[in-house]
Amino acid sequence: MLDLTGYGRLAKLTTLTERMINDASRDALIVAARLLALQVANYQRLHGALPMDENIDLLESEGLTEAQADRVADGLEVLAMALATIRDDAPDPSLQ
């Protein structure tokens, strides 16, 4: 049975994104990072600054509540979508 709790999603998405990162080229990772940066910038223009310190603390935490695990899983899901969106068969001309 599929575990859709915050912890279950976090475990599955951690495994998935680690595999995607390991399989991606450096160029694809750069483009994905740029895409995510643009997403954050667009969000911040509409809704205000995001709590960077709070998010860093969350990622460095040794134990997560169910809600925190769900929040990190949401972030990893966005990362997986960004990595899946990038074509990894040719170098990005902007990186040349």
Secondary structure, DSSP 4 states (H G I P E B T S, - for coil): ----SHHHHHHHHHHHHHHHHHHS-HHHHHHHHHHHHHHHHHHHHHH----HHHHHHHHH-SS--HHHHHHHHHHHHHHHHHHHHS--SS--GGG-
